[in-house]
Amino acid sequence: MLSHRRIAQARKRDLLDKVIASLDGAAHGDGPEGAPPVMGDLARDFLRLLVANGRVRLLGEVLDALTAMLDDQRNTMRAVVTTAVPLLKRERDMIGRKLAEHLGAARVELDEQVSEKVVAGVLIHVGDHVIDASVRTYLHTMRERLRQVRVSELAASGLLALKAEGQA
């Protein structure tokens, strides 16, 4: 609604102010009077500017860019971890620690996903890098290796030695 062209700017600004006010009220509930607002003046003015200039649909991109800048400043990396079943807390902590050590980051934020396609193990995406420690990929790799093995190689290694009839 805030990006709709046919809605007057004054109406959009009123709506934005009501939403922000309701957030403040919901956050403080029965809290003390004079509690600080949920959103600071700078953020509120920035949202008003986006709405006034018809750029509110870019808010997601702005938030992504700000998050990336903050992560860079704090030496934090983000990783998407996909497993067949939800991770336990100790597993999540261990993966975060190991990734931080491996990547040289102060901290790694994990976004967890569950997918039956993983079968077992873990699939980790960090930026453009993929760490695939899934059983599915392991089995696929094994299948491809077995396809490349020649029968003559197996026979030469003695794996295909046939026993003569009558031998136990």
C-alpha positions in Angstrom: 0.0 0.0 0.0 2.9 2.3 0.8 4.2 2.0 -2.8 0.8 2.2 -4.6 0.8 5.2 -6.9 -2.9 6.1 -6.5 -2.7 6.6 -2.8 -2.0 10.2 -1.7 1.4 10.9 0.0 -0.3 12.3 3.1 -2.4 9.1 3.5 0.8 7.0 3.1 2.6 9.1 5.7 -0.3 8.8 8.1 -0.4 5.1 7.6 3.3 4.8 8.2 3.1 6.9 11.4 0.2 4.7 12.7 2.2 1.5 12.0 5.2 2.9 13.8 3.1 4.1 16.7 1.4 0.7 17.0 4.8 -1.0 17.1 5.9 1.3 19.9 2.7 0.5 21.8 2.9 -3.2 21.2 6.6 -3.3 22.2 6.0 -1.4 25.5 2.6 -2.7 26.4 2.1 -1.9 30.0 5.7 -0.8 30.4 6.8 2.5 32.0 5.8 5.8 30.5 8.5 7.5 28.6 10.1 4.3 27.3 12.3 4.8 24.3 10.5 4.3 20.9 11.1 1.1 19.0 12.3 3.1 16.0 14.6 6.1 16.2 14.0 9.4 14.5 16.6 8.7 11.8 15.0 5.4 10.8 11.5 6.9 10.9 12.7 9.8 8.7 14.4 7.5 6.3 11.2 5.4 5.9 9.2 8.6 5.3 11.8 9.6 2.6 11.5 6.3 0.9 7.7 6.6 0.9 7.7 10.2 -0.3 10.0 9.4 -3.2 8.2 6.2 -4.2 11.1 4.0 -3.3 9.6 1.9 -0.4 9.8 -1.2 -2.6 13.6 -0.9 -2.3 13.5 -1.3 1.5 14.5 -5.0 1.3 17.5 -4.2 -0.7 18.5 -1.4 1.6 18.2 -3.7 4.6 20.3 -6.3 2.9 23.0 -3.8 2.1 23.0 -2.4 5.7 23.2 -5.9 7.1 26.1 -6.7 4.8 27.9 -3.6 5.9 27.3 -4.3 9.6 28.4 -7.9 9.1 31.6 -6.7 7.4 32.3 -4.3 10.3 31.8 -7.0 12.9 33.7 -9.6 10.9 30.6 -11.8 10.8 29.7 -14.2 8.0 26.4 -15.8 7.1 26.0 -19.4 6.1 23.0 -21.4 5.0 23.2 -24.9 6.5 20.9 -27.6 5.0 20.4 -30.9 6.8 17.9 -33.8 6.6 16.8 -33.2 10.2 16.9 -30.1 12.5 20.3 -29.5 14.1 20.8 -29.9 17.9 22.1 -26.8 19.7 25.5 -28.4 20.2 25.7 -29.3 16.5 24.8 -25.8 15.5 27.4 -24.3 17.9 30.1 -26.7 16.6 29.4 -25.9 13.0 29.4 -22.2 13.7 32.8 -22.5 15.6 34.4 -24.7 12.9 33.2 -22.4 10.1 34.4 -19.3 11.9 37.9 -20.9 12.3 38.0 -22.1 8.7 36.9 -18.7 7.3 38.8 -16.5 9.7 35.6 -14.8 10.9 34.9 -13.6 14.4 31.5 -15.2 14.1 29.3 -17.1 11.7 25.5 -16.6 11.7 23.7 -19.8 10.6 20.5 -19.9 8.6 19.2 -23.5 9.0 17.1 -25.3 6.4 15.8 -28.9 6.5 15.5 -30.8 3.2 14.9 -34.5 2.7 17.1 -34.3 -0.4 20.2 -34.1 1.8 19.5 -37.7 3.0 22.1 -37.3 5.8 25.1 -35.1 6.5 25.2 -31.4 5.8 25.3 -28.9 2.9 26.7 -25.5 3.7 26.6 -22.3 1.5 28.8 -19.4 2.5 28.7 -16.7 -0.1 29.8 -18.3 -3.3 31.4 -21.3 -1.6 29.7 -24.7 -1.0 30.8 -27.3 1.5 29.0 -30.5 0.6 29.3 -33.2 3.3 26.1 -34.9 2.4 25.6 -38.6 2.0 23.7 -38.0 -1.2 26.7 -36.5 -2.8 29.0 -39.1 -1.4 26.9 -41.9 -2.9 26.7 -40.0 -6.2 30.5 -39.7 -6.3 30.9 -43.4 -5.4 28.5 -44.4 -8.2 30.4 -42.3 -10.7 33.7 -43.9 -9.6 32.3 -47.4 -9.9 31.1 -46.6 -13.4 34.6 -45.6 -14.4 36.3 -48.8 -13.0 37.0 -51.4 -15.8 36.1 -55.0 -15.2 39.7 -55.9 -16.3 41.0 -53.9 -13.4 38.8 -55.7 -10.9 39.9 -59.1 -12.4 43.6 -58.1 -12.2 43.2 -57.1 -8.6 41.7 -60.5 -7.8 38.3 -59.1 -6.8 36.6 -61.1 -9.5 38.4 -64.4 -9.0 35.9 -67.1 -9.6 36.0 -70.3 -7.6 36.1 -73.6 -9.5 33.1 -75.8 -9.2 33.2 -78.0 -6.2 35.3 -75.6 -4.1 33.8 -74.5 -0.9 
